[in-house]
């Protein structure tokens, strides 16, 4: 193909991508990511011509990652010279990416990408004449991304590859072009470019995919990037539709970080997984602010969360990134910080108080106990008028062994009930006692063990029969305010 032919073909592909992905309104006030390589050089050249034809303003940005020493400085100067020759404003940012990656425990590729995108956004935000960002990702970049995402585990969105348009700002006009076409375009139009020597270093994951895997795919299909591009388009369309349904579900049910568990369990997995991710993101925003560094839930996270929604117990939780947990309490599913979960649902004050006759205030439980030989209706009425809930047990005095006392719940607690020795933990579950209440329920004991756990269980033989003589009965009153608040 001659120079005119390759130029016409590449520019037709660019124009088609602009039309197909609605980029036209995003190609004004454009900041172009310019590394000096062939891809960004072709994009810069095309946008320079486009800007002249449409009377729009463009500028370029070069990020020196300080990875390749003198070679990186050479590339920076090259970009300065090219942009000066074309009359294009160039913004240059020099960032020590290796130092940042080491400090944050990240890979060079990941940190470099993070720095570039942060730099582009900062420049656009600071200059009113700039509205959009154009990057030079092409069809083979897209194919590498799909393979990379597939190998590390991903869903439809990851298999959809590089989005040609992201948000209101970012566009990728070269997404239909192959690498060989871009090189041909540069040669045909005398577009200068530099070569990054690290592109041949297979220690970088993407370089390994490019040099080792893509050539083998070409044995099966001489144009695998085209087939994968078509796959990405189909998957992207499916993803948009499913996400739209998920958004409608979220809006219709006014969901943010909490929802009825039974409602979620009724939904298809494709929709449920998106709802879970949305709820987690809203929780992370609420706890850490929308400016937080983004960490997405992976497949195992989402699968674990959907399991407790669809088949977990009445009280379940899953720990997630950012010290956030997904939790189930009865029919409520929600995301909450680990600290708040511990303080709300795992609160268990330690205490042990002898229960002699009379009144006992236990501040740890926001409760009052009264032990007396006769029924005390005045105490019960006064407590209720003070908006307290009152539990009353008539105890067979003969069933109490030694000293009566009250204590906090402890691991391994057991009570004799129904002729069996039973773990109180299982009784709490069977009685569906909310997790937030378990740590603040008093445990009445004597020298033989647990006597009574209000609302949960009474030891065999402790409850006085209705016809028991008054002198054989002990009254225990437990007045508390916590239950009304939960």
KAQUI-V219828 format. One record per helix or strand of 3 or more residues. SS is the DSSP state (~ for helix, > for strand). FROM is the first residue (numbers start at 1). TO is the last residue. If there is no record, write none. Layout:
ss = (SS SS)
from = (FROM FROM)
to = (TO TO)
This chain:
ss = (~ ~ > ~ > ~ > ~ ~ > ~ ~ ~ ~ ~ ~ > ~ ~ ~ > ~ > > ~ > > ~ > ~ > ~ > > > ~ ~ > > ~ > ~)
from = (3 24 30 38 58 70 89 97 108 132 139 156 179 197 205 224 258 261 269 299 315 321 324 332 338 352 358 363 367 377 389 397 405 414 420 424 435 443 449 470 473 482)
to = (20 26 33 54 64 86 94 104 126 134 152 159 188 200 220 252 260 265 288 311 320 323 329 337 345 354 362 365 372 385 396 399 407 417 423 430 438 446 453 472 480 485)
